[in-house]
Amino acid sequence: MFEPIFIVGCERSGTTLLRIILNQSAELHIPGESWFLKELSKHRDSYGDFSQPHQRWFFIRDLQLNHATKDTFSFDIFQLTLSEAEAALKQVAPADFYGAAASLFQASAHKQGKPFWADKTPRHVTQLDWLAQAYPTAKFVHVLRDGRDVALSLMKAGWEKNIKSAASRWQQRVSYGTIIGSQLGNERYYELKYEDLVTQPELSLRKLCTWLGIEYSPDMLQHHTKTKDHINRDWHLHARVAEPINGSRAFAWKKKLTRIQVAEIEHVAGALLDQLDYELTSPKLFRVISRVAS
């Protein structure tokens, strides 16, 4: 039996890149961000067992109204017609909410000619414990990236007001994910470092594919030729994934952040950076001075 796969991580850590790479697999289909599982599970009593048309209609309607991102809705990610979604839900009934949701992911994968599905929603890292209980056989891939690069990218995207809040977002999400992941164990939880992915792509992907139980394909490293097939929003934020993998993307912060900015990030998230084997560069005293100065 196939085990659901969830790709998570702090935003701007490389989850989109990994999604596009793995979508070159002949086995795995990963749609856009979903962000509805926990939200709509609150209404599972209303959906019943999905055996009745009105129950299926309510679920589809809620998917159409639920924002996956600021600009997208959850139903659209499946690229299913209303009749296709209705048929998928009817076929799996009677089912609980989680089985019904999985049936839509599965129908979406089958429509793309693939047997398996995964979900790539970075914010699910904040729901890791809940998802692990909702899908007891699910596997989780946590994409990790140096918090200084993430903070820089979050600021560039306009998603955080200052470097400290960006560092705090990274620290909170990654810390939570690693703690829950360690509780899940190696059979269900896998950490993939962005830096390994861009500097040793084939080796990193072969290891990941073995753990996922899918076959590695050289086509994965040609992901950039099909990027626009998988990105339909915020192209300016993902333009780099349309280029071949380049190891220079790792540790860009070393050239782009000031010493004060680095010290501010390391003051907020230094312990976690060190825990994940990212070398700290600011003396402890300088990190304290940067805090006082700000």
C-alpha positions as CSV (number, residue, x, y, z in Angstrom):
1,M,0.0,0.0,0.0
2,F,1.3,3.5,-0.9
3,E,2.2,5.7,1.9
4,P,1.3,9.4,1.5
5,I,4.3,11.8,1.3
6,F,4.4,15.3,2.7
7,I,7.1,17.8,1.7
8,V,7.4,20.5,4.4
9,G,9.8,23.2,5.5
10,C,10.1,26.9,6.2
11,E,9.1,29.0,3.3
12,R,12.0,29.9,0.9
13,S,13.9,26.7,1.8
14,G,13.7,24.9,-1.5
15,T,10.5,23.0,-1.3
16,T,9.3,24.3,-4.7
17,L,12.6,23.2,-6.3
18,L,12.2,19.7,-4.8
19,R,8.6,19.5,-6.0
20,I,9.5,20.3,-9.6
21,I,12.4,17.9,-9.5
22,L,10.4,15.0,-8.2
23,N,7.6,15.7,-10.6
24,Q,9.9,14.6,-13.4
25,S,9.5,11.1,-11.9
26,A,7.2,8.7,-13.8
27,E,5.7,7.5,-10.5
28,L,5.1,10.6,-8.4
29,H,2.7,13.6,-8.9
30,I,3.0,16.6,-6.6
31,P,0.4,19.3,-7.1
32,G,0.6,22.9,-5.9
33,E,0.2,23.9,-2.2
34,S,-3.0,22.5,-0.7
35,W,-3.4,23.9,2.8
36,F,-6.8,22.5,3.6
37,L,-6.4,19.3,5.4
38,K,-6.5,20.5,9.0
39,E,-8.8,23.5,8.2
40,L,-11.5,21.5,6.5
41,S,-11.2,18.5,8.8
42,K,-13.0,20.7,11.3
43,H,-16.1,20.1,9.2
44,R,-15.8,16.4,8.8
45,D,-19.0,15.7,10.7
46,S,-20.9,17.7,8.0
47,Y,-19.3,15.6,5.2
48,G,-20.3,12.3,6.8
49,D,-19.0,9.3,5.0
50,F,-19.2,10.9,1.5
51,S,-21.7,8.3,0.3
52,Q,-24.4,10.9,-0.4
53,P,-24.2,13.5,-3.2
54,H,-24.8,16.4,-0.9
55,Q,-21.9,15.4,1.4
56,R,-19.5,15.3,-1.6
57,W,-20.9,18.6,-2.8
58,F,-20.2,20.3,0.5
59,F,-16.6,19.1,0.5
60,I,-16.0,20.2,-3.1
61,R,-17.6,23.6,-2.4
62,D,-15.4,24.1,0.7
63,L,-12.3,23.2,-1.4
64,Q,-13.3,25.8,-3.9
65,L,-13.6,28.5,-1.2
66,N,-10.5,27.6,0.8
67,H,-7.4,29.6,0.1
68,A,-4.3,27.4,-0.5
69,T,-2.2,30.5,-0.8
70,K,-3.1,34.2,-1.0
71,D,-3.9,33.9,-4.7
72,T,-5.0,30.2,-5.1
73,F,-7.8,27.9,-4.0
74,S,-7.4,24.3,-2.8
75,F,-9.7,22.7,-5.3
76,D,-7.7,24.1,-8.3
77,I,-4.5,22.3,-7.4
78,F,-6.0,18.9,-8.4
79,Q,-6.7,20.0,-11.9
80,L,-9.9,17.9,-11.8
81,T,-13.3,18.8,-13.2
82,L,-16.2,18.8,-10.9
83,S,-17.5,15.5,-12.3
84,E,-14.0,13.9,-11.9
85,A,-13.8,15.0,-8.3
86,E,-17.3,13.8,-7.6
87,A,-16.5,10.4,-9.2
88,A,-13.3,10.1,-7.1
89,L,-15.1,10.8,-3.9
90,K,-18.0,8.5,-4.8
91,Q,-15.7,5.6,-5.6
92,V,-13.9,5.7,-2.3
93,A,-17.1,6.1,-0.2
94,P,-17.9,5.2,2.5
95,A,-14.8,7.0,3.7
96,D,-13.6,9.3,6.5
97,F,-12.4,12.8,5.7
98,Y,-8.7,11.8,5.4
99,G,-9.5,9.0,2.9
100,A,-11.7,11.3,0.9
101,A,-8.9,13.9,0.7
102,A,-6.4,11.3,-0.3
103,S,-8.8,10.1,-3.1
104,L,-8.6,13.5,-4.7
105,F,-4.8,13.6,-4.6
106,Q,-4.9,10.1,-6.1
107,A,-7.3,11.0,-8.8
108,S,-5.1,14.0,-9.7
109,A,-2.0,11.7,-9.9
110,H,-3.9,9.2,-12.1
111,K,-5.0,12.0,-14.4
112,Q,-1.3,12.8,-14.9
113,G,-0.6,9.1,-15.7
114,K,1.2,8.5,-12.4
115,P,0.4,5.9,-9.7
116,F,1.5,7.9,-6.6
117,W,1.0,11.3,-5.1
118,A,2.7,13.7,-2.6
119,D,1.7,17.0,-1.1
120,K,4.1,20.0,-1.0
121,T,2.8,22.6,1.4
122,P,5.7,24.2,3.4
123,R,3.4,25.5,6.2
124,H,2.4,21.9,7.0
125,V,5.7,21.8,9.0
126,T,3.6,23.6,11.7
127,Q,1.1,20.8,11.6
128,L,3.5,17.9,11.5
129,D,2.3,16.1,14.6
130,W,-1.4,16.4,13.5
131,L,-0.6,15.1,10.0
132,A,1.3,12.2,11.4
133,Q,-1.7,11.2,13.4
134,A,-4.2,11.8,10.6
135,Y,-2.1,9.7,8.2
136,P,-0.4,7.1,10.4
137,T,1.6,5.6,7.5
138,A,2.7,9.0,5.9
139,K,6.3,9.9,5.3
140,F,7.6,13.4,5.7
141,V,10.5,15.1,3.9
142,H,11.7,18.2,5.7
143,V,13.7,20.5,3.5
144,L,16.3,22.4,5.5
145,R,18.2,25.4,4.4
146,D,20.7,27.7,6.2
147,G,18.5,30.1,8.2
148,R,20.6,33.1,7.1
149,D,19.8,32.4,3.4
150,V,16.1,31.8,4.3
151,A,15.9,35.1,6.3
152,L,17.5,36.9,3.3
153,S,15.0,35.3,0.9
154,L,12.0,36.1,3.1
155,M,13.0,39.7,3.3
156,K,13.6,39.9,-0.4
157,A,10.1,38.4,-1.0
158,G,8.6,41.0,1.3
159,W,7.2,38.4,3.6
160,E,8.9,39.7,6.7
161,K,9.4,43.3,7.9
162,N,12.9,42.9,9.2
163,I,15.8,40.4,9.5
164,K,15.0,39.5,13.1
165,S,11.4,38.5,12.4
166,A,12.6,36.5,9.3
167,A,15.1,34.7,11.5
168,S,12.4,34.0,14.1
169,R,10.1,32.5,11.5
170,W,12.8,30.2,10.4
171,Q,13.8,29.3,13.9
172,Q,10.2,28.5,15.0
173,R,9.2,26.4,12.0
174,V,12.4,24.4,11.7
175,S,12.7,23.8,15.4
176,Y,9.2,22.5,15.6
177,G,9.6,20.3,12.5
178,T,12.9,18.8,13.7
179,I,11.5,18.1,17.2
180,I,8.4,16.3,15.9
181,G,10.4,14.6,13.2
182,S,12.8,13.1,15.7
183,Q,9.8,11.6,17.5
184,L,8.5,10.0,14.2
185,G,11.8,8.2,13.6
186,N,13.8,7.5,10.5
187,E,11.2,5.4,8.8
188,R,8.7,8.3,8.6
189,Y,10.9,11.4,8.7
190,Y,13.7,12.5,6.4
191,E,15.8,15.7,6.4
192,L,17.1,16.9,3.1
193,K,19.5,19.9,3.2
194,Y,19.1,22.4,0.4
195,E,22.8,22.8,0.3
196,D,23.3,19.1,-0.4
197,L,20.6,19.2,-3.1
198,V,22.3,22.0,-5.1
199,T,25.9,20.9,-4.6
200,Q,25.4,17.1,-4.9
201,P,22.1,16.8,-6.7
202,E,22.3,13.3,-8.1
203,L,23.7,11.7,-4.9
204,S,21.1,13.6,-2.8
205,L,18.2,12.6,-5.0
206,R,19.2,9.0,-5.3
207,K,19.3,8.7,-1.5
208,L,15.9,10.4,-1.2
209,C,14.3,8.3,-3.9
210,T,15.5,5.1,-2.2
211,W,13.9,6.3,1.1
212,L,10.7,7.3,-0.7
213,G,10.5,4.0,-2.5
214,I,10.5,5.5,-6.0
215,E,13.0,5.1,-8.9
216,Y,15.5,7.8,-9.5
217,S,15.5,9.2,-13.0
218,P,18.1,11.4,-14.7
219,D,15.2,13.5,-16.0
220,M,15.0,14.9,-12.5
221,L,18.1,17.0,-13.2
222,Q,16.4,18.4,-16.3
223,H,13.6,19.9,-14.2
224,H,14.4,23.4,-15.4
225,T,13.2,22.6,-18.9
226,K,9.6,22.1,-17.6
227,T,9.4,24.6,-14.8
228,K,6.6,26.6,-16.2
229,D,4.4,23.5,-16.4
230,H,4.5,23.4,-12.6
231,I,4.5,27.1,-11.6
232,N,1.4,29.1,-12.2
233,R,1.7,31.9,-9.7
234,D,4.4,34.2,-8.2
235,W,6.8,33.5,-11.1
236,H,9.1,36.3,-9.9
237,L,9.6,34.3,-6.6
238,H,10.5,31.1,-8.4
239,A,12.4,32.2,-11.4
240,R,15.6,30.5,-10.3
241,V,14.1,27.1,-10.5
242,A,13.9,27.6,-14.3
243,E,17.7,27.4,-14.3
244,P,19.9,24.2,-14.0
245,I,20.9,23.4,-10.4
246,N,23.8,25.5,-9.4
247,G,25.8,25.0,-6.2
248,S,26.4,28.8,-5.9
249,R,22.9,29.1,-4.6
250,A,24.1,27.7,-1.3
251,F,25.3,30.2,1.3
252,A,24.4,33.3,-0.7
253,W,24.1,35.2,2.6
254,K,27.9,35.3,2.9
255,K,28.0,37.9,0.1
256,K,24.7,39.6,0.6
257,L,24.2,40.1,4.3
258,T,26.1,42.7,6.5
259,R,28.0,41.6,9.6
260,I,25.3,43.2,11.7
261,Q,22.5,41.3,9.9
262,V,24.4,38.0,10.3
263,A,24.9,38.7,14.0
264,E,21.2,39.5,14.4
265,I,20.1,36.2,12.8
266,E,22.7,34.2,14.8
267,H,21.5,35.9,18.0
268,V,17.9,34.7,17.3
269,A,18.6,31.3,15.7
270,G,22.2,30.5,16.5
271,A,21.5,27.5,18.7
272,L,19.4,25.9,15.9
273,L,21.9,26.8,13.2
274,D,24.6,25.1,15.3
275,Q,22.5,22.1,16.0
276,L,22.0,21.6,12.2
277,D,25.7,21.9,11.6
278,Y,25.6,25.4,10.1
279,E,28.8,27.2,11.2
280,L,28.3,30.4,13.2
281,T,30.5,33.3,12.0
282,S,29.7,36.0,14.6
283,P,31.6,36.0,17.9
284,K,29.1,35.7,20.8
285,L,29.9,39.1,22.1
286,F,29.2,40.7,18.7
287,R,25.8,38.9,18.5
288,V,25.0,40.5,21.9
289,I,26.1,43.9,20.8
290,S,24.0,43.7,17.6
291,R,21.0,42.9,19.8
292,V,21.6,45.9,22.0
293,A,22.2,48.2,19.0
294,S,19.0,47.3,17.3
